[in-house]
Structure formats: structure tokens, C-alpha cells
Amino acid sequence: MATILYNNRPATRSTRAFNSVLNELLRDTLPTTTEPAKSFIPQADILESEAGFELHLALPGVAKEAVKIDFQEGKLVISGERKALEVAEAKEGETQNAPHFRRVETNYGSFTRTFRLPDTVDVTAIEAEMTDGILRVRLPFDGKKVTKHHIEVR
């Protein structure tokens, strides 16, 4: 028989979510890096409306000139690079006052994301803009292509 535990005293219930407690416990035990990574995967959100899809990629600190968007073989390929800060390495026996990495939590390096597009997207009308570190790619539906059609029986 299973035992069900229930805290019927709200005053003694934890006010923090389990994830935040777990993150706090593990924060100092995770290994820290002192060198920037060579690549990363940006986070993406995909929205759909009647007009088409909208793709949002989180790319803070990436210049719009460093982003490349291509369409090939039914796939949208977004690639680019976020350059890490230049820091000088200390030579043996020398003391250096230049800044150096103590901990790196930001993602640096090159990135590539590939999205398979449905046939209903008009690839000639795709638009992209970068504002406030978010790349917004509009993928409008092709009005000539029909994805759903009801045929009436006579």
C-alpha cells in the first residue's frame, strides 16, 4: 500500500519551487569553466498565426552582420558567431594586470540551427530582423498552396 504525504499546514510548506532549491544546491558543485566554448546552440521560439510562422532566436551580443540565413533543400539554416572577449594570457614568471576569465557562463563561438520548413511557407517572402538580441524571422504562408480543402459530395 502506498503512503500519501500531505502537508495540511500551509505555514510549514516550502515557498520556493523544487527547481530553485535544486539549482541552489547544485550551483557550487557544478564545474566552472575558465575558457569560452567554441560553439553553442541558441534558444528558439516558434510562433504560428494565420499569416505564417515567426521564429525567434535568442542571440544577445551577436552582431547582425555575423548572422547568415540560408534556405536549402526545404531547410532554413541560421548560422553565425559570437566572439568571445579577447584576454591576454599571462606568461610564466610575469604578473599581469590585464583582465582574465575567472568563470565563464556566457555561450560564445559559432552556432548553427536548422529548421525544416513545410511546403506551405513562401520562401521568397521570408524576412528577418535583429533587435535587442532577438533574431525575428517571418515565414509567411504561400497563399497559392492549399494545405486543407474540403470537397463536397454531390
QUIJO-V221707 format. One record per residue. N is the residue number from 1. RES is the residue in one letter. SS is DSSP state (a for helix, b for strand, c for the rest). PHI is phi in whole degrees, 0 to 359 (999 if undefined). D_CENTER is the distance of its C-alpha to the mean C-alpha in Angstrom with 2 decimals. Layout:
((N/RES/SS/PHI/D_CENTER) (N/RES/SS/PHI/D_CENTER))
This chain:
((1/M/c/999/44.66) (2/A/c/274/41.30) (3/T/c/258/41.28) (4/I/c/254/39.18) (5/L/c/260/38.44) (6/Y/c/220/38.10) (7/N/c/263/38.09) (8/N/c/270/40.30) (9/R/c/251/40.45) (10/P/a/300/37.47) (11/A/a/295/38.48) (12/T/a/261/37.68) (13/R/c/289/34.31) (14/S/c/291/31.28) (15/T/c/271/29.47) (16/R/c/263/26.18) (17/A/c/290/23.81) (18/F/a/302/24.00) (19/N/a/299/20.35) (20/S/a/291/21.06) (21/V/a/294/24.30) (22/L/a/296/22.80) (23/N/a/299/20.14) (24/E/a/295/23.06) (25/L/a/292/25.19) (26/L/a/270/22.79) (27/R/a/305/21.44) (28/D/c/276/24.38) (29/T/c/267/24.81) (30/L/c/287/21.51) (31/P/c/293/22.10) (32/T/c/260/21.07) (33/T/c/252/20.35) (34/T/c/245/22.20) (35/E/c/231/20.76) (36/P/c/294/17.39) (37/A/c/287/15.59) (38/K/c/271/16.05) (39/S/b/205/12.63) (40/F/c/204/9.04) (41/I/c/241/6.16) (42/P/c/289/3.03) (43/Q/c/283/0.99) (44/A/b/229/4.33) (45/D/b/239/7.67) (46/I/b/239/10.92) (47/L/b/246/14.17) (48/E/b/232/17.66) (49/S/c/227/20.83) (50/E/c/293/24.30) (51/A/c/279/23.53) (52/G/b/156/20.54) (53/F/b/260/16.82) (54/E/b/226/14.27) (55/L/b/250/10.72) (56/H/b/243/8.34) (57/L/b/246/5.48) (58/A/b/278/4.87) (59/L/c/228/7.22) (60/P/c/294/9.87) (61/G/c/81/12.90) (62/V/c/260/12.46) (63/A/c/287/15.59) (64/K/a/295/15.74) (65/E/a/290/18.38) (66/A/a/270/16.11) (67/V/b/255/13.99) (68/K/b/235/15.74) (69/I/b/238/15.52) (70/D/b/229/18.05) (71/F/b/242/19.45) (72/Q/b/209/21.48) (73/E/c/53/23.17) (74/G/c/78/21.38) (75/K/b/237/17.84) (76/L/b/263/15.44) (77/V/b/247/14.13) (78/I/b/246/11.71) (79/S/b/221/12.22) (80/G/b/172/12.94) (81/E/b/207/13.42) (82/R/b/249/13.09) (83/K/c/284/16.58) (84/A/c/281/17.55) (85/L/c/297/20.46) (86/E/c/277/23.81) (87/V/c/234/25.91) (88/A/c/275/29.41) (89/E/c/271/30.53) (90/A/c/282/33.77) (91/K/c/272/36.68) (92/E/c/300/39.07) (93/G/c/81/41.66) (94/E/c/254/40.04) (95/T/c/262/38.60) (96/Q/c/234/35.81) (97/N/c/266/34.82) (98/A/c/290/31.66) (99/P/c/293/28.35) (100/H/c/216/26.61) (101/F/c/288/23.57) (102/R/c/257/24.52) (103/R/c/205/21.13) (104/V/c/237/17.66) (105/E/c/243/14.62) (106/T/c/276/12.38) (107/N/c/273/10.48) (108/Y/c/233/12.59) (109/G/b/104/13.78) (110/S/b/272/13.03) (111/F/b/217/10.12) (112/T/b/212/10.67) (113/R/b/233/9.19) (114/T/b/239/12.18) (115/F/b/233/12.95) (116/R/b/281/16.57) (117/L/c/260/18.16) (118/P/c/288/21.23) (119/D/c/294/24.53) (120/T/c/280/24.68) (121/V/b/274/22.20) (122/D/c/276/24.16) (123/V/a/290/22.51) (124/T/a/281/24.94) (125/A/a/251/23.72) (126/I/c/292/19.95) (127/E/b/235/19.02) (128/A/b/220/16.13) (129/E/b/214/15.98) (130/M/b/241/14.09) (131/T/b/220/14.97) (132/D/c/53/14.15) (133/G/c/79/10.97) (134/I/b/244/9.52) (135/L/b/271/10.18) (136/R/b/251/12.13) (137/V/b/245/13.61) (138/R/b/266/16.68) (139/L/b/240/18.04) (140/P/b/287/21.55) (141/F/b/287/23.77) (142/D/c/275/26.84) (143/G/c/293/29.85) (144/K/c/279/32.19) (145/K/c/271/30.55) (146/V/c/250/31.35) (147/T/c/262/29.31) (148/K/c/216/31.71) (149/H/c/212/35.40) (150/H/c/264/38.20) (151/I/c/251/41.54) (152/E/c/278/44.59) (153/V/c/274/47.40) (154/R/c/257/50.82))
